[in-house]
């Protein structure tokens, strides 16, 4: 995947409402304008990296890109689980992420429990991989301290003033 690391940001929108309620693993969802502008070599699957909400701290994350076969979605999504306990939802905030690496392909599961176990394994794998020096250094990338309008990051496309897609650097 030559496009990794991939940097993007966009407004957090409401998803299907399953992450917190059914899975106990809250996710932040990107709008279609971000999903539709992924490079062709970033396929469906589970990725790991770093995430920042607004101007807050940078945390480890895992992201599912695809159609979530267990739920038989008809719409491709990018769902980010930030590995941090937030006090409240952050719909409407800008989520900045850098996708650093790939964990596994998207797959279906025989049960909700099997899906939850796989997600928890993905989270643990991300925690370990993000401690590697080549991945950990991206936590401090200037992407997280710049804003969507900053000249230090070049947007490749702009959906609106609040939703910017980019892969700067």
C-alpha positions in Angstrom: 0.0 0.0 0.0 2.1 2.8 -1.3 -0.4 5.4 0.0 0.4 4.6 3.7 0.8 6.5 5.8 -2.4 8.2 4.7 -3.4 11.5 6.3 -7.1 12.6 6.3 -9.5 14.7 8.3 -13.2 15.3 8.2 -16.2 16.1 10.3 -17.5 13.3 12.6 -21.0 12.2 11.5 -23.6 9.9 12.9 -23.1 6.3 11.8 -25.3 3.3 12.2 -25.3 3.6 16.0 -23.9 0.1 16.6 -20.4 0.8 17.8 -21.2 1.9 21.3 -24.6 0.3 21.7 -24.1 -3.2 20.3 -20.4 -3.7 20.4 -19.3 -1.5 23.4 -16.6 -0.1 21.0 -17.6 3.4 20.0 -16.6 4.6 16.6 -16.3 8.0 14.8 -17.6 8.0 11.2 -16.3 10.0 8.3 -18.7 11.5 5.8 -18.9 10.1 2.2 -16.7 12.9 1.0 -13.8 11.4 2.8 -14.6 7.8 2.1 -15.1 8.4 -1.6 -11.7 10.0 -1.9 -9.5 7.2 -0.5 -6.6 6.3 -2.8 -7.4 3.1 -4.9 -4.6 1.1 -3.1 -6.2 1.6 0.3 -8.8 -1.2 0.1 -11.3 -2.5 2.6 -10.0 -3.9 5.8 -8.7 -3.0 9.3 -6.0 -0.4 9.7 -4.2 1.1 12.6 -2.8 4.6 13.3 -3.2 7.8 15.2 -6.2 10.1 15.7 -6.9 13.5 17.1 -10.3 15.1 17.8 -10.4 18.8 17.2 -7.2 20.3 18.7 -7.0 17.6 21.4 -4.4 15.0 22.2 -3.3 12.4 19.7 -4.4 8.8 20.5 -3.9 5.3 19.0 -6.7 4.2 16.8 -8.0 1.3 14.7 -10.2 1.9 11.6 -12.5 -0.3 9.6 -12.9 0.6 6.0 -15.6 -1.3 4.0 -19.0 -2.6 4.1 -19.0 -4.4 7.5 -20.0 -7.9 6.1 -21.4 -9.0 9.5 -24.1 -6.3 9.2 -24.4 -6.6 5.4 -24.0 -2.8 4.8 -24.7 -1.5 1.3 -22.7 1.7 1.9 -18.9 1.8 2.3 -17.8 3.4 5.5 -14.7 4.5 7.5 -15.2 3.9 11.2 -12.5 4.9 13.6 -12.2 3.6 17.1 -10.0 6.0 19.0 -8.3 4.1 21.8 -9.3 6.5 24.6 -12.3 7.0 26.8 -14.0 10.3 25.9 -16.5 11.9 28.4 -19.0 12.6 25.6 -19.8 12.2 21.9 -18.0 14.4 19.5 -20.3 14.6 16.5 -19.6 17.6 14.4 -16.0 17.8 15.6 -13.1 17.5 13.1 -11.3 14.1 13.3 -7.8 14.0 12.0 -6.2 10.6 11.4 -3.1 9.1 10.0 -3.5 5.5 8.8 -0.1 3.9 9.4 -0.6 0.2 8.7 -2.9 -2.6 7.8 -4.0 -5.3 10.2 -6.3 -7.7 8.3 -8.9 -7.9 5.6 -12.6 -7.3 6.2 -14.5 -10.5 6.9 -17.8 -11.7 8.2 -18.3 -13.5 11.6 -20.6 -16.2 12.8 -21.7 -14.3 15.9 -21.6 -10.9 17.5 -19.3 -12.3 20.1 -16.8 -13.4 17.4 -16.9 -9.9 15.9 -16.3 -8.2 19.2 -13.4 -10.6 20.0 -11.8 -9.8 16.6 -12.1 -6.1 17.1 -10.5 -6.4 20.6 -7.7 -8.4 19.0 -7.3 -5.6 16.4 -7.1 -3.0 19.2 -4.4 -5.0 21.0 -2.4 -5.5 17.8 -2.6 -1.7 17.0 -1.4 -0.8 20.5 1.7 -3.0 20.0 2.5 -2.0 16.5 2.1 1.7 17.2 4.9 1.5 19.8 7.4 0.6 17.0 9.6 3.6 16.4 8.7 3.9 12.7 5.0 4.1 13.7 5.3 6.0 17.0 7.1 9.0 15.3 3.9 9.8 13.4 2.1 10.6 16.6 4.1 13.8 16.7 3.6 14.7 13.0 2.8 18.4 12.3 -0.4 17.3 10.6 -2.0 17.0 14.1 -1.0 20.6 15.0 -2.0 22.2 11.7 -5.5 23.1 10.7 -7.5 22.2 7.6 -6.6 25.6 6.1 -2.9 25.4 7.0 -0.5 25.8 4.1 1.8 23.1 5.6 -0.7 20.4 4.4 -1.9 20.4 0.9 -5.5 19.4 0.5 -6.1 17.1 -2.5 -9.8 17.8 -2.5 -12.2 19.8 -0.5 -15.8 18.8 0.0 -16.8 21.8 2.0 -15.2 24.3 4.4 -15.6 21.8 7.3 -14.7 18.6 5.4 -11.2 18.4 4.0 -9.6 15.3 2.5 -5.8 15.3 2.3 -2.6 13.4 2.1 -0.1 16.0 2.7 3.7 15.7 3.2 
